């Protein structure tokens, strides 16, 4: 039985031990993908986009043997120094929320009614990306916490030359609401979330081309940075 919670911080704290999936940022990361939240595969592997969405990203970004491996698993190997590849060293992965926002990611574990009510509101905030204000206090608490959390993550990159790639409407909304701007930043707009093979759709091919070019540029930048450190 899971204990009750009164704020979204309480929810995050309750599930952090078993369900927290860390972001992956390397010292050389200059093309940073901003994603929504982890799901079952991400929790299992402890890395963002470790499932089918990550495979879609790798397929479009790499013309190597890495094209069939989820991007999150490749980046975890980079972070663990199992891999050392310029094309990967320039990439960073950040989730707006580091625990799942979908109840289905938590399996069959028993939860008290108070927690189940929170999951209803978490799912609502996750799926109503056209809204910036909510009538329910709990939904506003979730959104406000996520905005502050993302702002805290992105603030250290102020002053750096980076490319932000918010993937999907949820990530795009929260990057906008975080309210940070910097002349050194480039944001690639209208990139869909890589779920359901959306990166294959003809309507998004210009955005995917821009993302591929940004990843290639970040690889060159990371190689130069690594040489400068030697």
Residue, then its C-alpha position, 0 to 999 in steps of 0.5 A: x500500500x502506498x502512502x498518501x501525498x499532498x503535493x506533486x513533490x510528494x508523488x515524485x519522492x514516493x516513486x523516486x527510488x524505483x521509478x526515477x530515470x535520470x537524464x543523460x548529459x555529458x560535458x560535451x552535450x550540445x544537442x539536447x533532446x527534451x522529452x516527456x517522461x519515462x515509461x516501462x522500457x525507460x524504467x527497466x533500463x534506467x535511461x530516457x528513450x530506451x524503447x521503440x521511440x529510441x529506436x526511431x531516433x537512432x534510425x533517423x540520426x545514425x547510418x551505422x550499426x547504432x541505427x537499430x539500438x535505442x538512443x537512450x541505451x547508446x547514450x547510457x553506454x556513453x555516460x558509463x564510458x563503454x562507448x566513446x563516439x563523437x556522434x553520441x558525445x554531442x547529444x544530451x537527453x532530458x525528460x521534463x519529468x523523471x518519473x512516469x506520468x502514466x499509471x500503466x508504467x507502474x504495473x499492478x502495484x497497489x495504491x491508495x485512492x489518494x495516489x490514484x487521484x493524482x495519476x488521473x491528474x498527471x495523465x490529464x496534464x500530460x495529454x492536454x498540451x493545449x492548456x496552460x491553466x487548469x481549474x483543479x489545484x492539483x493539476x496546476x501543482x503538477x504543471x508548476x512543479x514540472x516548469x520549475x524542475x525543467x527550468x532548474x535543469x536548463x538554467x546551467x546551460x545559459x551562456x553555452x552554445x546549444x541546440x534544444x530539440x523539444x520532442x512533441x507538444x508536451x516538451x514544447x509546451x514546457x520548454x516555452x513555459x520555462x521561460x528561458x532564452x539565450x542568444x547562444x541557444x537554438x531551438x528546433x521547433x515542431x519536432x514530433x515525439x518519436x513515438x508511433x514512427x512519427x519521424x517517418x511522416x512526410x510532413x515532418x521531414x524538414x524538422x528531422x533533417x534539421x535535427x540530423x544536421x544539429x546532431x552532426x554539428x554537435x558531434x564535430x563540436x564534441x570532437x574539438x572539445x575533447x581534443x582541447x582537453x587533451 
